[in-house]
């Protein structure tokens, strides 16, 4: 999610739509490039012969796959089924549950591969399509099938109180938060937003942006999460160190924000007032991943997600 900030030269408008991601259709004979966001883990993926991603991609309703928003592709086992070749493998974390295990980048948190141990996908090794460059996950998410697997959560959630609207957590329960009631009518819930920038698409981030005063994140949750900064350090994503689920974001803003505002204050007081208000609003927000909210009606939520086709213009893999 690209959040607009004041600059030394001007106050930028809200982010443009950028270059829309092309719909992945005919992939016959193509080698698709994939990588985590930071680029420490990279691979080449060749789909099964004469099949498109729409033909072979699948979603799973288990808790881990739902919280990570996985869209899975079959892991090729023979040349006729395609090929997966790792071109760089520089640090992953493996997480096990009784139903599935997966591997995610230890630095940026992007989910990469997994194997289901139970249910309709049992024994199938799978690759996360969200890590593939140029894949249109908005399109795939609307056309591919979902296999269903229900299971119990492995932890005790934070105790609900009258002022709490939702509990939220990663999969293992090490990172939790509470979203408090905000005084609005139930008919006017928090806006829900999703875009397909290079970071959000890999984390399957569907966000709500309440003020910090309406969110409680225990100190222990910060300690059990790892931070990945991007967008020149302005934003930081927090993943659980154990299970890798992206739970919340922290907005830091430009490192030289004070300098920017001071310069604007001297040169253009009116622009300064607008820029200061913009900065204060951004820094007051506590973005949360809707996928981690406990007990939500996900199908209902999906109907009111505001999607922005930002694309990945300007994204360059480090190194």
C-alpha distance (Angstrom), angle and dihedral (degrees) to the residues before:
residue distance angle dihedral
X1 . . .
X2 3.81 . .
X3 3.79 109.7 .
X4 3.83 115.8 -162.0
X5 3.81 116.2 -116.8
X6 3.81 132.8 -178.3
X7 3.80 115.8 -100.2
X8 3.77 133.4 -159.8
X9 3.79 91.7 -103.8
X10 3.77 102.3 40.8
X11 3.75 147.9 -26.9
X12 3.80 104.4 -89.5
X13 3.79 122.1 -135.7
X14 3.77 121.8 -118.4
X15 3.82 111.5 -67.8
X16 3.80 114.6 -77.9
X17 3.75 121.6 -125.6
X18 3.80 89.9 -99.5
X19 3.76 119.1 -161.6
X20 3.79 110.5 -26.1
X21 3.76 114.7 -126.8
X22 3.78 111.4 -107.0
X23 3.78 115.6 -115.7
X24 3.77 109.8 -105.4
X25 3.79 106.3 -129.1
X26 3.78 120.5 135.3
X27 3.80 107.9 35.5
X28 3.79 96.5 158.1
X29 3.79 110.0 144.8
X30 3.79 93.1 -1.1
X31 3.78 127.4 128.2
X32 3.80 109.5 -142.1
X33 3.79 119.4 -150.4
X34 3.79 118.5 -136.4
X35 3.78 134.9 -178.1
X36 3.76 145.2 155.2
X37 3.81 114.3 -103.1
X38 3.80 96.4 -98.1
X39 3.82 92.2 45.2
X40 3.79 98.2 -124.5
X41 3.81 90.1 121.8
X42 3.81 120.7 44.1
X43 3.77 137.1 165.6
X44 3.80 145.6 174.6
X45 3.80 116.1 -128.9
X46 3.81 125.5 -166.0
X47 3.82 112.6 -168.1
X48 3.81 120.2 -135.4
X49 3.80 111.5 -75.8
X50 3.81 116.3 -82.5
X51 3.80 93.1 4.2
X52 3.79 131.9 110.3
X53 3.78 127.1 -143.5
X54 3.80 88.1 -105.2
X55 3.81 88.8 59.4
X56 3.79 96.4 54.0
X57 3.83 108.0 24.2
X58 3.81 118.5 104.5
X59 3.81 140.0 176.6
X60 3.80 127.5 -143.3
X61 3.80 126.2 -147.8
X62 3.82 96.3 -147.0
X63 3.79 115.2 122.8
X64 3.80 97.1 -107.3
X65 3.81 94.5 47.6
X66 3.81 90.6 45.8
X67 3.80 94.9 49.8
X68 3.80 91.3 47.6
X69 3.80 93.9 40.5
X70 3.77 91.3 -132.1
X71 3.79 120.3 -170.5
X72 3.78 104.8 -168.7
X73 3.80 133.2 -149.3
X74 3.82 123.9 -169.0
X75 3.78 115.7 -95.3
X76 3.83 104.5 -124.9
X77 3.81 115.1 -119.5
X78 3.82 98.6 176.1
X79 3.82 132.7 29.3
X80 3.81 90.2 -109.2
X81 3.80 88.7 59.7
X82 3.77 92.8 51.6
X83 3.77 130.4 -102.1
X84 3.80 139.7 -89.1
X85 3.78 117.0 -161.4
X86 3.80 124.0 178.1
X87 3.80 111.2 -140.0
X88 3.80 94.1 178.4
X89 3.78 129.5 13.8
X90 3.77 111.2 177.0
X91 3.78 111.4 156.8
X92 3.79 131.1 -22.3
X93 3.80 134.6 173.5
X94 3.81 120.9 -139.0
X95 3.80 120.6 -145.7
X96 3.81 123.7 -167.0
X97 3.79 130.9 -158.7
X98 3.83 127.7 167.7
X99 3.81 87.8 -102.3
X100 3.80 107.3 36.7
X101 3.78 143.7 -0.5
X102 3.77 126.6 -151.5
X103 3.79 140.8 179.6
X104 3.80 124.5 -134.9
X105 3.80 134.2 179.9
X106 3.80 109.7 -86.7
X107 3.80 91.1 -144.7
X108 3.82 107.9 41.5
X109 3.83 100.8 15.0
X110 3.81 99.0 -125.7
X111 3.81 110.7 157.4
X112 3.80 111.5 -125.6
X113 3.81 116.6 170.0
X114 3.79 139.4 -2.9
X115 3.80 146.6 174.0
X116 3.80 126.9 -142.7
X117 3.80 115.3 -136.7
X118 3.79 96.8 -171.0
X119 3.79 140.0 25.4
X120 3.82 132.9 27.6
X121 3.82 93.6 -28.5
X122 3.81 95.3 46.5
X123 3.78 112.8 151.2
X124 3.79 94.9 7.3
X125 3.78 116.7 129.5
X126 3.79 109.2 -145.2
X127 3.81 140.9 -166.6
X128 3.81 123.4 -145.3
X129 3.81 109.0 -116.7
X130 3.82 89.6 -158.8
X131 3.80 88.5 73.2
X132 3.82 92.3 57.0
X133 3.79 116.1 100.9
X134 3.80 114.4 -116.5
X135 3.79 97.4 7.8
X136 3.80 110.1 142.8
X137 3.78 101.2 -134.2
X138 3.81 92.2 177.2
X139 3.80 88.6 61.8
X140 3.81 96.5 40.6
X141 3.79 92.5 47.4
X142 3.80 89.7 59.1
X143 3.81 99.2 48.1
X144 3.80 110.2 32.7
X145 3.78 125.3 89.2
X146 3.81 127.4 -106.6
X147 3.79 124.0 -139.1
X148 3.79 115.2 -151.7
X149 3.77 127.0 -128.9
X150 3.79 121.8 159.6
X151 3.79 124.3 -165.5
X152 3.78 141.1 158.2
X153 3.78 122.4 -93.9
X154 3.82 113.6 -108.2
X155 3.82 98.7 -133.1
X156 3.79 146.8 49.4
X157 3.82 112.0 -104.0
X158 3.79 124.4 -136.6
X159 3.80 112.6 -80.2
X160 3.79 113.7 -93.4
X161 3.79 119.5 -123.9
X162 3.84 130.2 -170.7
X163 3.81 92.4 -96.3
X164 3.83 94.7 51.4
X165 3.79 118.6 97.9
X166 3.82 98.3 -179.1
X167 3.77 141.3 -1.1
X168 3.78 115.4 -138.7
X169 3.78 132.4 -166.0
X170 3.76 148.5 156.3
X171 3.82 117.2 -105.7
X172 3.81 99.5 -89.6
X173 3.81 94.2 41.0
X174 3.80 97.6 -120.9
X175 3.82 91.5 117.9
X176 3.80 115.4 47.6
X177 3.80 139.3 158.8
X178 3.79 141.0 175.6
X179 3.80 126.9 -130.4
X180 3.78 109.5 -150.6
X181 3.77 127.7 -147.1
X182 3.78 109.6 -92.2
X183 3.77 103.4 -157.8
X184 3.79 95.4 -104.7
X185 3.77 122.8 125.0
X186 3.78 116.8 -96.7
X187 3.80 87.6 -115.9
X188 3.82 88.1 63.9
X189 3.81 104.2 51.9
X190 3.78 125.9 168.8
X191 3.82 113.4 -66.1
X192 3.82 111.7 -106.6
X193 3.81 118.1 -145.0
X194 3.80 136.5 -174.0
X195 3.78 132.5 177.2
X196 3.78 135.3 175.0
X197 3.79 102.0 -127.1
X198 3.81 115.0 143.5
X199 3.80 93.6 -94.0
X200 3.80 102.5 39.4
X201 3.79 93.9 46.3
X202 3.81 91.4 55.1
X203 3.80 92.7 47.9
X204 3.83 92.5 40.8
X205 3.80 84.0 -131.1
X206 3.79 114.9 -172.2
X207 3.78 104.6 178.8
X208 3.74 143.6 -157.6
X209 3.79 119.0 -171.1
X210 3.80 112.1 -151.6
X211 3.78 122.7 164.8
X212 3.79 115.3 -93.1
X213 3.80 90.5 -111.5
X214 3.81 89.5 69.4
X215 3.81 96.1 51.3
X216 3.80 129.5 73.4
X217 3.81 117.0 -164.2
X218 3.83 114.0 176.1
X219 3.79 116.6 -130.5
X220 3.79 88.1 -121.2
X221 3.80 89.5 62.3
X222 3.80 91.6 56.0
X223 3.80 89.4 49.6
X224 3.81 92.7 52.1
X225 3.81 94.9 48.9
X226 3.78 130.7 75.0
X227 3.79 122.3 -136.4
X228 3.79 124.8 -132.9
X229 3.80 115.8 -170.5
X230 3.79 122.7 -157.1
X231 3.82 139.8 156.4
X232 3.81 90.0 63.4
X233 3.80 90.5 -49.0
X234 3.80 94.7 -59.0
X235 3.81 94.7 117.7
X236 3.79 131.4 36.1
X237 3.79 126.1 -161.4
X238 3.80 118.5 -151.6
X239 3.80 118.6 -148.7
X240 3.78 126.6 179.8
X241 3.81 107.3 -101.1
X242 3.80 90.7 -139.7
X243 3.82 108.1 40.9
X244 3.81 99.2 17.3
X245 3.81 97.6 -131.2
X246 3.82 112.8 153.7
X247 3.82 103.6 -126.1
X248 3.80 109.1 167.6
X249 3.77 145.2 -10.7
X250 3.79 131.5 -128.7
X251 3.80 119.1 -148.2
X252 3.82 112.2 -144.7
X253 3.79 100.2 165.7
X254 3.82 126.4 -149.1
X255 3.82 113.3 -27.7
X256 3.81 88.8 -128.2
X257 3.81 96.0 46.3
X258 3.81 93.2 124.5
X259 3.82 90.1 52.4
X260 3.80 91.7 48.6
X261 3.79 93.0 51.2
X262 3.80 93.8 44.9
X263 3.80 91.4 52.1
X264 3.81 92.1 48.1
X265 3.80 90.8 47.9
X266 3.80 90.9 58.4
X267 3.80 97.8 40.1
X268 3.80 103.8 36.1
X269 3.83 118.9 8.9
X270 3.81 93.2 -173.0
X271 3.79 92.8 52.4
X272 3.80 88.5 45.2
X273 3.81 92.2 57.0
X274 3.81 91.6 51.1
X275 3.80 92.8 45.1
X276 3.80 93.0 47.2
X277 3.80 90.9 51.4
X278 3.80 90.9 49.0
X279 3.80 92.0 50.2
X280 3.80 93.9 46.6
X281 3.81 91.2 50.2
X282 3.80 93.4 49.8
X283 3.79 93.4 47.0
X284 3.82 91.5 49.4
X285 3.81 92.7 60.8
X286 3.79 127.2 97.3
X287 3.82 107.6 -161.6
X288 3.82 114.2 -152.2
X289 3.80 131.9 -169.8
X290 3.82 107.6 -116.5
X291 3.81 89.8 -154.4
X292 3.80 88.8 69.7
X293 3.82 96.5 55.5
X294 3.80 111.9 112.4
X295 3.80 119.9 -128.1
X296 3.80 98.8 7.7
X297 3.78 122.2 146.2
X298 3.79 96.1 -117.6
X299 3.80 94.9 -171.8
X300 3.81 89.3 53.7
X301 3.80 91.5 47.1
X302 3.81 91.4 50.6
X303 3.79 90.2 60.9
X304 3.79 92.9 63.6
X305 3.80 102.0 38.1
X306 3.81 110.2 129.5
X307 3.79 105.2 -140.4
X308 3.81 123.7 -159.4
X309 3.79 119.1 -165.6
X310 3.81 97.1 -144.7
X311 3.78 94.9 150.2
X312 3.79 122.5 -163.4
X313 3.80 100.9 -74.5
X314 3.80 109.9 154.3
X315 3.80 95.1 17.6
X316 3.80 111.7 135.0
X317 3.79 122.8 -179.6
X318 3.79 109.7 -121.7
X319 3.79 117.0 -118.9
